[in-house]
Amino acid sequence: MSALTYETLTLKQLLKAQQDVATAIVRKVEQAEKAAPTLEAEAVTLINKLVSKMGLPPAKSAVAVSFPQNGNGSHKAKARGRKPKIAIKYRNPSKPTETWSGRGRPARWLTAAMAQTGKPIEAFKV
């Protein structure tokens, strides 16, 4: 008796197998979605037990845990606020919209203007 492979199946059998797999995936996803609140509650209970073992007062042992609902599995924290804007230190006199803060690699317009005019960087200071 030979081993059963996908190549030996007929098109009808392959389509049936594909449909069965898709149905099984849907069922597994539904089961996982139903289990998520239970897992979340278990995690909160475990964290509260650990916090109480550390001797923290009950008021501080309340823990809120939320799991991402965006579906991509991302657990990255979102930025809490905007970074402060860095002041402009250099400006292109021929095109005032081109600026550079003085941090990082010098702007292309600045290096080109310095090479073209032969002026030092201080000449472009705001």
N, C-alpha and C positions, 0 to 999 in steps of 0.2 A: 504494500500500500504506500503510495507517494504522499509526501507532505503537502498540506493545503496551503497555497500561496495566493496572493491577490491576482497574479497572472493567470491562474487556473480557473478563477471565477468568471462567470458570465457577467455581462453588463447589468442584467437584471439583479443578480446576486450582489454585485458591488453597490448598486444604488440602494438596495435594501439595507446593506451593512452601513452605508453612509447615513441613511435615515435613522437607523437604530442608534448610531453613535451620537447624532444630533439630539435625539430624544433623551439619551442618557446624560448628555452634558446639561441640558435644560433641567433635568431632575436634580443633578448634583448642585447646580447653581442655586436652585430653590431651597435645597436642604441647607446649604451654607448660609443663605440669607436668613433662614429661620433660626439657625444656631447662633448668629452674630449677637443678638441681645443677651443670650444666655452666657456666651463667652465674655461679653463686656461686664455683666454682673459678677461673674466669677473673678474677673481681673480686679474689679473694684473691691470685692470682699477680701481678696488676697492682699492687696495693697493696704487696706485698712488694718488687717491683722498685723502686717509687718510694722506699720506706723505705731500701733498700740504697743507692740513688743519693744519699741525703741523708747517708750515712756513718754511720748508726747500726749498732751491733754486731748480729750475727745473732740474739742472744738476744732483743733487743727488736724484731726485725723480724717475729716471728711474730704474725700478725693473725688474729683469729677474726671472721668476718662471719656474721651470721645474718639471714635475711630473714623478715619476718612470715609466720606460718602461719595467721593468723586469717581470711584471705580477704577482708578489707575494704580492704586496701591501706594500712592505717595504719602510718606509720613514727614515730609519736610515742613518745618515751621515757616509760617509766613512772616514777612518783615513787619515789625510793629510800627514803624514810622518811616518817614522820608529822611534821607541823610541830608545834613545841612549843605546848602549850595556853596561851592567854593568860589571865592572872589576871583575875578578876572585880573590877571597881572600884566598880560601882554595883548596888544591889539594890532591888527594889520592896518596901517594907515591908508592903504589903497583900497581895502575892502573891509570896512569896520565890523562886519558881521563875523569875521574870522577872529577868534580869540583863543587864548591859551591860559590856563590857570597857573602854569609854572610847575605843575606836578607831572611826574611820569616822563615819557619820551616827548621831546619838543615837537610841536606841531609842524607839519610839512611846510605850511606856508611860511612859518618863521625861519626854518633852516634855508628855504629857497630865497626868501627876502634878504637874509643876512649874507648869503653867498652872492646874490645879485648886486646888492648895494654896497657891500663891504662894511656896513655899519655893525657895531656891537649889539648885543642883545638888549642892553639898556636903552637903546634908541627906540625900541618898540614897547617900552614899559608904559603902563597907563598912569 
